[in-house]
Amino acid sequence: MSANQRPRHVGFLLEAGSEAGWQLEAGNLSRVSSMDFQADDLLPAPEIDFAILADGVHASAGKIYVLGGGWDTIFVRQFPARHHTLGLGLRIRVPWTKTDEELTLSVDLVDEDGKSLFGERRPVQNFRVARPSGLPDGSDVGFVRTMTFNGLVFPKPGGFAFRVLIDGDERKRVRFRVLARSPTEQA
């Protein structure tokens, strides 16, 4: 199992004098070897505070500027449909223990069957969040990022989602629908 695929532990108890222990994850208790457990599993990971879909997004000076945001449905005339532009705004909360480290943000667009529309071309950005001076030790640090996607092609109607990953782990799924507008609504 690679570092990006290792299970996220909610709790771990090592038995005294043993190389094994117990893991509690999603309400299930299972026996695991200490080889499956890594100390950083207990450290907090970066999280997505919020994500918003919009017609346009821009990040500047720690703020996200949004134009036409908060929707969850795109109406089109026919399929396949090309959507001119779509923005994704994110606020990432980085724990103190992950500041000053290089992190990787990637986004994938999947249909309701889980098939990637980006394939190997999904956007990937490396970033590093510095510890601001004057911030109390142990404080989380907020970080904003925006992405604009031009000319996305939706092959069929249905549900879609942006999968937002940090260091290979999915942290947020931003769902929306693409539907055909009825002929009476197109007039």
TORPA-4810 file (N, C-alpha, C, O; in nm, 3 decimals):
<nodes>
NODE_1_0.085_-0.117_0.000_0.000_0.000_0.000_0.089_0.124_0.000_0.180_0.135_0.083_M
NODE_2_0.065_0.218_-0.093_0.150_0.337_-0.101_0.114_0.436_0.008_0.011_0.422_0.075_S
NODE_3_0.198_0.536_0.025_0.175_0.638_0.128_0.044_0.711_0.103_-0.023_0.751_0.198_A
NODE_4_0.007_0.729_-0.024_-0.118_0.798_-0.056_-0.240_0.709_-0.036_-0.352_0.760_-0.032_N
NODE_5_-0.221_0.578_-0.023_-0.332_0.487_-0.011_-0.349_0.430_0.129_-0.444_0.356_0.153_Q
NODE_6_-0.261_0.462_0.222_-0.270_0.400_0.353_-0.399_0.445_0.422_-0.445_0.557_0.401_R
NODE_7_-0.456_0.359_0.505_-0.582_0.394_0.568_-0.566_0.508_0.666_-0.460_0.525_0.727_P
NODE_8_-0.671_0.587_0.679_-0.672_0.695_0.777_-0.724_0.638_0.907_-0.836_0.587_0.912_R
NODE_9_-0.644_0.646_1.012_-0.681_0.589_1.142_-0.752_0.692_1.226_-0.708_0.807_1.238_H
NODE_10_-0.863_0.652_1.285_-0.931_0.738_1.379_-0.872_0.715_1.516_-0.860_0.809_1.595_V
NODE_11_-0.835_0.593_1.545_-0.775_0.561_1.674_-0.690_0.437_1.661_-0.715_0.352_1.575_G
NODE_12_-0.589_0.425_1.747_-0.501_0.309_1.743_-0.451_0.284_1.884_-0.406_0.375_1.952_F
NODE_13_-0.460_0.158_1.926_-0.414_0.119_2.058_-0.316_0.004_2.040_-0.353_-0.102_1.991_L
NODE_14_-0.192_0.024_2.080_-0.090_-0.079_2.068_-0.091_-0.164_2.194_-0.089_-0.111_2.305_L
NODE_15_-0.094_-0.296_2.176_-0.092_-0.387_2.290_0.047_-0.392_2.349_0.145_-0.400_2.275_E
NODE_16_0.058_-0.388_2.481_0.188_-0.392_2.549_0.259_-0.522_2.515_0.200_-0.630_2.520_A
NODE_17_0.388_-0.511_2.481_0.470_-0.628_2.451_0.432_-0.697_2.322_0.467_-0.813_2.301_G
NODE_18_0.361_-0.626_2.233_0.315_-0.688_2.109_0.348_-0.598_1.992_0.368_-0.477_2.008_S
NODE_19_0.355_-0.656_1.876_0.376_-0.580_1.753_0.242_-0.552_1.685_0.239_-0.513_1.568_E
NODE_20_0.132_-0.572_1.756_0.000_-0.552_1.698_-0.083_-0.463_1.789_-0.043_-0.432_1.901_A
NODE_21_-0.197_-0.424_1.739_-0.286_-0.340_1.817_-0.423_-0.341_1.755_-0.457_-0.427_1.674_G
NODE_22_-0.503_-0.242_1.795_-0.640_-0.231_1.748_-0.662_-0.095_1.686_-0.614_0.006_1.737_W
NODE_23_-0.734_-0.094_1.575_-0.764_0.029_1.504_-0.915_0.049_1.505_-0.991_-0.045_1.480_Q
NODE_24_-0.960_0.171_1.533_-1.101_0.206_1.526_-1.116_0.302_1.410_-1.061_0.413_1.412_L
NODE_25_-1.191_0.261_1.307_-1.212_0.345_1.191_-1.356_0.328_1.146_-1.402_0.216_1.124_E
NODE_26_-1.427_0.439_1.132_-1.567_0.439_1.088_-1.652_0.345_1.172_-1.741_0.278_1.119_A
NODE_27_-1.625_0.338_1.302_-1.705_0.256_1.391_-1.670_0.109_1.391_-1.733_0.030_1.462_G
NODE_28_-1.571_0.070_1.313_-1.530_-0.071_1.306_-1.397_-0.089_1.376_-1.302_-0.015_1.353_N
NODE_29_-1.391_-0.190_1.464_-1.269_-0.222_1.536_-1.201_-0.338_1.467_-1.264_-0.442_1.444_L
NODE_30_-1.075_-0.323_1.434_-1.003_-0.432_1.369_-0.861_-0.440_1.422_-0.803_-0.340_1.466_S
NODE_31_-0.805_-0.560_1.419_-0.669_-0.583_1.465_-0.573_-0.550_1.351_-0.592_-0.592_1.237_R
NODE_32_-0.469_-0.474_1.383_-0.370_-0.436_1.283_-0.230_-0.453_1.340_-0.210_-0.453_1.461_V
NODE_33_-0.137_-0.466_1.250_0.003_-0.476_1.288_0.059_-0.334_1.305_0.011_-0.241_1.240_S
NODE_34_0.158_-0.318_1.389_0.219_-0.186_1.405_0.288_-0.142_1.277_0.317_-0.024_1.259_S
NODE_35_0.314_-0.237_1.187_0.374_-0.203_1.057_0.275_-0.125_0.970_0.316_-0.051_0.881_M
NODE_36_0.144_-0.142_0.996_0.041_-0.071_0.920_0.016_0.068_0.975_-0.053_0.148_0.912_D
NODE_37_0.071_0.096_1.089_0.044_0.221_1.160_0.164_0.313_1.149_0.278_0.269_1.166_F
NODE_38_0.139_0.440_1.122_0.247_0.538_1.118_0.209_0.652_1.212_0.092_0.690_1.221_Q
NODE_39_0.306_0.706_1.281_0.280_0.809_1.382_0.207_0.928_1.323_0.124_0.989_1.392_A
NODE_40_0.235_0.964_1.197_0.168_1.082_1.141_0.022_1.057_1.110_-0.050_1.150_1.072_D
NODE_41_-0.026_0.930_1.126_-0.168_0.903_1.109_-0.252_0.975_1.213_-0.370_1.002_1.190_D
NODE_42_-0.193_1.007_1.327_-0.267_1.075_1.433_-0.261_1.227_1.421_-0.335_1.297_1.490_L
NODE_43_-0.174_1.278_1.335_-0.164_1.422_1.316_-0.278_1.471_1.227_-0.319_1.400_1.136_L
NODE_44_-0.328_1.589_1.253_-0.435_1.641_1.168_-0.385_1.663_1.025_-0.268_1.694_1.003_P
NODE_45_-0.476_1.646_0.931_-0.443_1.664_0.790_-0.511_1.791_0.739_-0.608_1.837_0.799_A
NODE_46_-0.461_1.846_0.630_-0.529_1.961_0.571_-0.673_1.924_0.534_-0.700_1.812_0.491_P
NODE_47_-0.763_2.018_0.552_-0.905_1.997_0.522_-0.955_2.111_0.434_-0.895_2.219_0.430_E
NODE_48_-1.065_2.087_0.365_-1.130_2.190_0.286_-1.240_2.253_0.372_-1.339_2.187_0.404_I
NODE_49_-1.223_2.380_0.410_-1.326_2.449_0.487_-1.452_2.467_0.405_-1.562_2.440_0.452_D
NODE_50_-1.435_2.512_0.280_-1.550_2.523_0.191_-1.503_2.520_0.047_-1.387_2.549_0.015_F
NODE_51_-1.598_2.485_-0.039_-1.575_2.485_-0.183_-1.701_2.542_-0.247_-1.812_2.512_-0.204_A
NODE_52_-1.683_2.623_-0.350_-1.798_2.684_-0.417_-1.778_2.679_-0.568_-1.670_2.705_-0.620_I
NODE_53_-1.887_2.644_-0.637_-1.890_2.650_-0.782_-1.943_2.786_-0.823_-2.034_2.840_-0.759_L
NODE_54_-1.887_2.842_-0.928_-1.927_2.975_-0.971_-1.901_2.993_-1.119_-1.832_2.914_-1.183_A
NODE_55_-1.959_3.100_-1.173_-1.929_3.136_-1.312_-1.788_3.192_-1.322_-1.721_3.177_-1.424_D
NODE_56_-1.742_3.256_-1.214_-1.607_3.310_-1.212_-1.557_3.321_-1.069_-1.633_3.355_-0.979_G
NODE_57_-1.428_3.293_-1.048_-1.365_3.303_-0.916_-1.226_3.362_-0.933_-1.160_3.343_-1.036_V
NODE_58_-1.183_3.434_-0.829_-1.049_3.493_-0.830_-1.001_3.500_-0.686_-1.076_3.541_-0.597_H
NODE_59_-0.877_3.463_-0.662_-0.819_3.470_-0.527_-0.717_3.583_-0.523_-0.633_3.597_-0.611_A
NODE_60_-0.727_3.665_-0.417_-0.633_3.774_-0.398_-0.631_3.812_-0.251_-0.735_3.828_-0.189_S
NODE_61_-0.512_3.826_-0.196_-0.491_3.871_-0.058_-0.572_3.789_0.043_-0.629_3.844_0.137_A
NODE_62_-0.576_3.657_0.022_-0.644_3.569_0.116_-0.795_3.566_0.106_-0.862_3.509_0.192_G
NODE_63_-0.849_3.627_0.002_-0.994_3.630_-0.018_-1.028_3.568_-0.152_-0.948_3.567_-0.245_K
NODE_64_-1.152_3.514_-0.161_-1.203_3.462_-0.287_-1.313_3.557_-0.335_-1.409_3.584_-0.263_I
NODE_65_-1.296_3.606_-0.456_-1.397_3.691_-0.519_-1.477_3.602_-0.613_-1.422_3.532_-0.698_Y
NODE_66_-1.611_3.606_-0.596_-1.700_3.513_-0.664_-1.799_3.590_-0.750_-1.857_3.689_-0.706_V
NODE_67_-1.819_3.544_-0.874_-1.918_3.599_-0.964_-2.013_3.486_-1.002_-1.970_3.386_-1.059_L
NODE_68_-2.139_3.501_-0.972_-2.239_3.400_-1.008_-2.213_3.267_-0.939_-2.209_3.163_-1.006_G
NODE_69_-2.196_3.268_-0.808_-2.159_3.146_-0.736_-2.273_3.084_-0.659_-2.377_3.146_-0.634_G
NODE_70_-2.251_2.959_-0.622_-2.343_2.888_-0.535_-2.443_2.800_-0.607_-2.535_2.748_-0.544_G
NODE_71_-2.429_2.783_-0.736_-2.524_2.701_-0.811_-2.486_2.553_-0.803_-2.375_2.518_-0.763_W
NODE_72_-2.581_2.466_-0.840_-2.553_2.323_-0.842_-2.607_2.254_-0.968_-2.603_2.132_-0.978_D
NODE_73_-2.657_2.334_-1.064_-2.711_2.276_-1.188_-2.671_2.363_-1.306_-2.681_2.486_-1.301_T
NODE_74_-2.627_2.297_-1.413_-2.600_2.364_-1.540_-2.706_2.312_-1.638_-2.722_2.191_-1.654_I
NODE_75_-2.777_2.404_-1.702_-2.875_2.366_-1.804_-2.814_2.390_-1.942_-2.754_2.495_-1.967_F
NODE_76_-2.829_2.293_-2.031_-2.773_2.301_-2.166_-2.881_2.269_-2.268_-2.986_2.215_-2.233_V
NODE_77_-2.854_2.301_-2.394_-2.951_2.275_-2.501_-2.946_2.130_-2.548_-3.050_2.072_-2.579_R
NODE_78_-2.826_2.071_-2.554_-2.811_1.935_-2.607_-2.682_1.874_-2.557_-2.597_1.943_-2.500_Q
NODE_79_-2.667_1.744_-2.579_-2.546_1.670_-2.541_-2.484_1.609_-2.665_-2.555_1.570_-2.757_F
NODE_80_-2.352_1.600_-2.667_-2.258_1.650_-2.567_-2.265_1.803_-2.559_-2.297_1.871_-2.657_P
NODE_81_-2.235_1.854_-2.441_-2.244_1.998_-2.416_-2.108_2.053_-2.376_-2.038_1.994_-2.294_A
NODE_82_-2.073_2.165_-2.435_-1.950_2.236_-2.397_-1.989_2.357_-2.313_-2.064_2.444_-2.358_R
NODE_83_-1.937_2.362_-2.189_-1.968_2.475_-2.101_-1.853_2.574_-2.109_-1.737_2.537_-2.091_H
NODE_84_-1.885_2.699_-2.135_-1.782_2.799_-2.164_-1.683_2.819_-2.050_-1.562_2.816_-2.074_H
NODE_85_-1.729_2.839_-1.926_-1.635_2.858_-1.816_-1.701_2.823_-1.684_-1.821_2.844_-1.664_T
NODE_86_-1.622_2.770_-1.595_-1.669_2.726_-1.465_-1.557_2.748_-1.365_-1.442_2.711_-1.391_L
NODE_87_-1.589_2.808_-1.252_-1.488_2.834_-1.150_-1.511_2.751_-1.025_-1.625_2.722_-0.989_G
NODE_88_-1.403_2.713_-0.960_-1.407_2.639_-0.834_-1.323_2.718_-0.734_-1.203_2.738_-0.755_L
NODE_89_-1.386_2.761_-0.625_-1.316_2.834_-0.519_-1.302_2.745_-0.396_-1.398_2.680_-0.355_G
NODE_90_-1.183_2.742_-0.337_-1.155_2.657_-0.222_-1.090_2.736_-0.109_-1.007_2.823_-0.133_L
NODE_91_-1.129_2.704_0.013_-1.055_2.752_0.130_-1.002_2.628_0.201_-1.079_2.542_0.244_R
NODE_92_-0.872_2.620_0.212_-0.805_2.504_0.271_-0.754_2.543_0.409_-0.692_2.648_0.426_I
NODE_93_-0.781_2.458_0.507_-0.731_2.478_0.643_-0.612_2.385_0.661_-0.626_2.262_0.657_R
NODE_94_-0.496_2.444_0.681_-0.372_2.367_0.696_-0.332_2.365_0.844_-0.312_2.471_0.903_V
NODE_95_-0.321_2.245_0.903_-0.281_2.239_1.044_-0.137_2.287_1.063_-0.055_2.279_0.972_P
NODE_96_-0.109_2.335_1.182_0.024_2.387_1.217_0.134_2.288_1.179_0.239_2.327_1.130_W
NODE_97_0.108_2.159_1.202_0.211_2.056_1.177_0.239_2.036_1.029_0.338_1.973_0.994_T
NODE_98_0.153_2.089_0.940_0.174_2.074_0.796_0.218_2.205_0.730_0.241_2.209_0.609_K
NODE_99_0.229_2.314_0.810_0.277_2.439_0.751_0.425_2.424_0.720_0.496_2.342_0.778_T
NODE_100_0.469_2.504_0.627_0.609_2.503_0.581_0.649_2.369_0.518_0.768_2.340_0.507_D
NODE_101_0.551_2.288_0.477_0.576_2.165_0.401_0.514_2.181_0.263_0.414_2.251_0.247_E
NODE_102_0.572_2.116_0.164_0.511_2.119_0.031_0.394_2.021_0.029_0.409_1.904_0.064_E
NODE_103_0.279_2.072_-0.013_0.158_1.992_-0.025_0.115_1.993_-0.171_0.151_2.083_-0.247_L
NODE_104_0.038_1.893_-0.211_-0.008_1.883_-0.349_-0.160_1.886_-0.353_-0.227_1.805_-0.289_T
NODE_105_-0.213_1.979_-0.430_-0.356_1.992_-0.451_-0.386_1.943_-0.592_-0.323_1.988_-0.688_L
NODE_106_-0.480_1.852_-0.606_-0.523_1.809_-0.739_-0.674_1.800_-0.742_-0.739_1.781_-0.639_S
NODE_107_-0.729_1.815_-0.862_-0.873_1.814_-0.881_-0.904_1.722_-0.997_-0.838_1.725_-1.101_V
NODE_108_-1.006_1.640_-0.978_-1.053_1.553_-1.086_-1.202_1.578_-1.103_-1.271_1.609_-1.006_D
NODE_109_-1.250_1.565_-1.224_-1.392_1.577_-1.254_-1.442_1.439_-1.294_-1.393_1.380_-1.389_L
NODE_110_-1.541_1.389_-1.219_-1.593_1.255_-1.244_-1.743_1.261_-1.272_-1.813_1.350_-1.224_V
NODE_111_-1.790_1.163_-1.352_-1.934_1.152_-1.374_-1.995_1.065_-1.266_-1.924_1.020_-1.176_D
NODE_112_-2.125_1.041_-1.272_-2.192_0.966_-1.165_-2.152_0.820_-1.161_-2.183_0.750_-1.064_E
NODE_113_-2.083_0.772_-1.264_-2.030_0.635_-1.263_-1.886_0.631_-1.211_-1.826_0.524_-1.205_D
NODE_114_-1.832_0.747_-1.174_-1.696_0.753_-1.123_-1.589_0.766_-1.230_-1.470_0.763_-1.199_G
NODE_115_-1.630_0.778_-1.356_-1.534_0.790_-1.467_-1.481_0.933_-1.474_-1.557_1.030_-1.472_K
NODE_116_-1.349_0.946_-1.482_-1.284_1.076_-1.488_-1.302_1.139_-1.625_-1.281_1.075_-1.727_S
NODE_117_-1.341_1.267_-1.626_-1.347_1.341_-1.751_-1.212_1.403_-1.783_-1.187_1.438_-1.898_L
NODE_118_-1.125_1.417_-1.682_-0.992_1.473_-1.702_-0.889_1.367_-1.740_-0.792_1.397_-1.809_F
NODE_119_-0.910_1.243_-1.696_-0.811_1.138_-1.719_-0.678_1.177_-1.658_-0.672_1.219_-1.543_G
NODE_120_-0.573_1.163_-1.734_-0.438_1.195_-1.687_-0.410_1.346_-1.689_-0.304_1.389_-1.643_E
NODE_121_-0.503_1.425_-1.741_-0.480_1.570_-1.754_-0.536_1.649_-1.637_-0.554_1.770_-1.648_R
NODE_122_-0.563_1.585_-1.526_-0.621_1.660_-1.414_-0.520_1.762_-1.361_-0.400_1.735_-1.356_R
NODE_123_-0.571_1.878_-1.322_-0.480_1.982_-1.273_-0.417_1.945_-1.138_-0.484_1.893_-1.049_P
NODE_124_-0.288_1.973_-1.127_-0.213_1.947_-1.004_-0.132_2.071_-0.973_-0.064_2.126_-1.060_V
NODE_125_-0.140_2.116_-0.848_-0.063_2.233_-0.804_0.006_2.201_-0.673_-0.056_2.150_-0.580_Q
NODE_126_0.134_2.229_-0.666_0.205_2.218_-0.540_0.199_2.353_-0.470_0.205_2.458_-0.534_N
NODE_127_0.186_2.349_-0.338_0.181_2.473_-0.262_0.243_2.451_-0.124_0.253_2.339_-0.075_F
NODE_128_0.282_2.561_-0.065_0.341_2.561_0.069_0.277_2.677_0.145_0.271_2.789_0.095_R
NODE_129_0.228_2.649_0.266_0.166_2.752_0.348_0.263_2.787_0.460_0.301_2.701_0.540_V
NODE_130_0.301_2.913_0.467_0.396_2.959_0.569_0.321_2.987_0.699_0.201_3.015_0.700_A
NODE_131_0.394_2.980_0.807_0.339_3.018_0.938_0.352_3.170_0.951_0.463_3.223_0.960_R
NODE_132_0.238_3.239_0.954_0.246_3.386_0.966_0.304_3.427_1.101_0.277_3.363_1.203_P
NODE_133_0.383_3.533_1.100_0.438_3.581_1.227_0.324_3.632_1.315_0.228_3.691_1.266_S
NODE_134_0.337_3.609_1.444_0.237_3.655_1.538_0.123_3.557_1.561_0.043_3.576_1.652_G
NODE_135_0.115_3.452_1.480_0.010_3.352_1.499_0.051_3.260_1.614_0.165_3.213_1.616_L
NODE_136_-0.039_3.234_1.708_-0.002_3.147_1.821_0.038_3.007_1.773_-0.022_2.953_1.680_P
NODE_137_0.139_2.949_1.837_0.182_2.813_1.803_0.063_2.719_1.808_-0.021_2.727_1.897_D
NODE_138_0.058_2.628_1.711_-0.049_2.528_1.706_-0.171_2.571_1.628_-0.263_2.490_1.609_G
NODE_139_-0.176_2.695_1.583_-0.293_2.744_1.510_-0.296_2.691_1.367_-0.192_2.676_1.303_S
NODE_140_-0.416_2.663_1.319_-0.432_2.629_1.178_-0.415_2.755_1.094_-0.434_2.866_1.143_D
NODE_141_-0.379_2.736_0.968_-0.360_2.848_0.877_-0.452_2.829_0.757_-0.452_2.723_0.695_V
NODE_142_-0.530_2.932_0.724_-0.619_2.927_0.609_-0.547_2.966_0.482_-0.454_3.047_0.483_G
NODE_143_-0.591_2.906_0.372_-0.527_2.927_0.242_-0.636_2.919_0.136_-0.715_2.824_0.137_F
NODE_144_-0.643_3.014_0.045_-0.744_3.009_-0.061_-0.679_2.978_-0.195_-0.564_3.014_-0.222_V
NODE_145_-0.757_2.909_-0.276_-0.710_2.873_-0.410_-0.833_2.871_-0.502_-0.940_2.826_-0.462_R
NODE_146_-0.817_2.920_-0.623_-0.925_2.915_-0.721_-0.874_2.848_-0.848_-0.755_2.855_-0.881_T
NODE_147_-0.966_2.785_-0.918_-0.934_2.722_-1.046_-1.046_2.756_-1.144_-1.164_2.755_-1.107_M
NODE_148_-1.009_2.785_-1.267_-1.106_2.814_-1.371_-1.090_2.709_-1.481_-0.979_2.681_-1.526_T
NODE_149_-1.203_2.653_-1.521_-1.204_2.549_-1.624_-1.282_2.603_-1.743_-1.400_2.636_-1.730_F
NODE_150_-1.218_2.611_-1.858_-1.280_2.663_-1.980_-1.307_2.549_-2.078_-1.223_2.462_-2.097_N
NODE_151_-1.425_2.552_-2.140_-1.457_2.458_-2.246_-1.477_2.314_-2.200_-1.449_2.222_-2.276_G
NODE_152_-1.524_2.293_-2.077_-1.549_2.156_-2.032_-1.658_2.092_-2.117_-1.759_2.156_-2.148_L
NODE_153_-1.638_1.967_-2.155_-1.737_1.894_-2.234_-1.804_1.790_-2.145_-1.738_1.707_-2.083_V
NODE_154_-1.936_1.798_-2.139_-2.016_1.701_-2.065_-2.083_1.611_-2.168_-2.168_1.658_-2.244_F
NODE_155_-2.045_1.482_-2.172_-2.094_1.394_-2.279_-2.241_1.354_-2.267_-2.304_1.319_-2.366_P
NODE_156_-2.294_1.361_-2.144_-2.432_1.315_-2.123_-2.489_1.388_-2.001_-2.415_1.444_-1.921_K
NODE_157_-2.623_1.387_-1.989_-2.682_1.448_-1.870_-2.655_1.363_-1.747_-2.628_1.243_-1.757_P
NODE_158_-2.662_1.427_-1.631_-2.646_1.352_-1.507_-2.568_1.426_-1.402_-2.548_1.548_-1.411_G
NODE_159_-2.524_1.350_-1.302_-2.448_1.406_-1.191_-2.299_1.403_-1.219_-2.247_1.309_-1.280_G
NODE_160_-2.232_1.505_-1.173_-2.087_1.518_-1.185_-2.033_1.568_-1.053_-2.108_1.621_-0.971_F
NODE_161_-1.904_1.551_-1.031_-1.843_1.601_-0.908_-1.697_1.633_-0.932_-1.626_1.561_-1.003_A
NODE_162_-1.654_1.742_-0.871_-1.511_1.771_-0.863_-1.460_1.701_-0.738_-1.510_1.727_-0.628_F
NODE_163_-1.363_1.614_-0.753_-1.296_1.550_-0.640_-1.173_1.636_-0.609_-1.087_1.654_-0.695_R
NODE_164_-1.166_1.688_-0.487_-1.054_1.771_-0.447_-0.964_1.686_-0.358_-1.007_1.637_-0.253_V
NODE_165_-0.838_1.669_-0.400_-0.743_1.585_-0.329_-0.626_1.667_-0.278_-0.576_1.756_-0.347_L
NODE_166_-0.583_1.636_-0.157_-0.461_1.696_-0.103_-0.368_1.581_-0.069_-0.403_1.491_0.007_I
NODE_167_-0.250_1.586_-0.127_-0.151_1.478_-0.112_-0.211_1.342_-0.145_-0.180_1.243_-0.079_D
NODE_168_-0.298_1.339_-0.247_-0.355_1.214_-0.295_-0.477_1.164_-0.221_-0.539_1.067_-0.264_G
NODE_169_-0.514_1.229_-0.110_-0.631_1.189_-0.033_-0.748_1.281_-0.067_-0.734_1.403_-0.063_D
NODE_170_-0.864_1.223_-0.099_-0.981_1.304_-0.129_-1.027_1.375_-0.003_-1.050_1.312_0.100_E
NODE_171_-1.040_1.509_-0.012_-1.081_1.590_0.102_-1.218_1.652_0.084_-1.281_1.695_0.181_R
NODE_172_-1.266_1.658_-0.041_-1.396_1.719_-0.067_-1.446_1.670_-0.202_-1.368_1.644_-0.293_K
NODE_173_-1.577_1.658_-0.212_-1.643_1.624_-0.337_-1.749_1.731_-0.359_-1.842_1.744_-0.279_R
NODE_174_-1.736_1.807_-0.467_-1.828_1.916_-0.498_-1.919_1.867_-0.610_-1.878_1.857_-0.726_V
NODE_175_-2.044_1.838_-0.574_-2.138_1.776_-0.668_-2.223_1.881_-0.740_-2.257_1.986_-0.685_R
NODE_176_-2.258_1.848_-0.866_-2.349_1.930_-0.943_-2.411_1.844_-1.053_-2.368_1.731_-1.077_F
NODE_177_-2.513_1.900_-1.120_-2.581_1.828_-1.226_-2.570_1.908_-1.356_-2.559_2.030_-1.356_R
NODE_178_-2.574_1.834_-1.467_-2.586_1.896_-1.599_-2.710_1.834_-1.663_-2.718_1.713_-1.682_V
NODE_179_-2.806_1.920_-1.696_-2.935_1.874_-1.747_-2.971_1.946_-1.876_-2.928_2.059_-1.900_L
NODE_180_-3.050_1.878_-1.959_-3.101_1.940_-2.081_-3.219_2.028_-2.046_-3.309_1.986_-1.972_A
NODE_181_-3.219_2.148_-2.099_-3.333_2.239_-2.081_-3.441_2.194_-2.178_-3.412_2.163_-2.293_R
NODE_182_-3.564_2.190_-2.131_-3.673_2.147_-2.219_-3.692_2.250_-2.330_-3.661_2.367_-2.312_S
NODE_183_-3.745_2.206_-2.447_-3.763_2.300_-2.560_-3.845_2.424_-2.524_-3.819_2.532_-2.577_P
NODE_184_-3.942_2.410_-2.436_-4.024_2.526_-2.397_-3.945_2.625_-2.313_-3.973_2.744_-2.316_T
NODE_185_-3.846_2.575_-2.237_-3.764_2.663_-2.154_-3.655_2.733_-2.235_-3.600_2.834_-2.190_E
NODE_186_-3.624_2.681_-2.354_-3.517_2.737_-2.435_-3.559_2.864_-2.508_-3.474_2.942_-2.551_Q
NODE_187_-3.686_2.885_-2.523_-3.735_3.002_-2.600_-3.709_3.132_-2.529_-3.743_3.239_-2.580_A
</nodes>
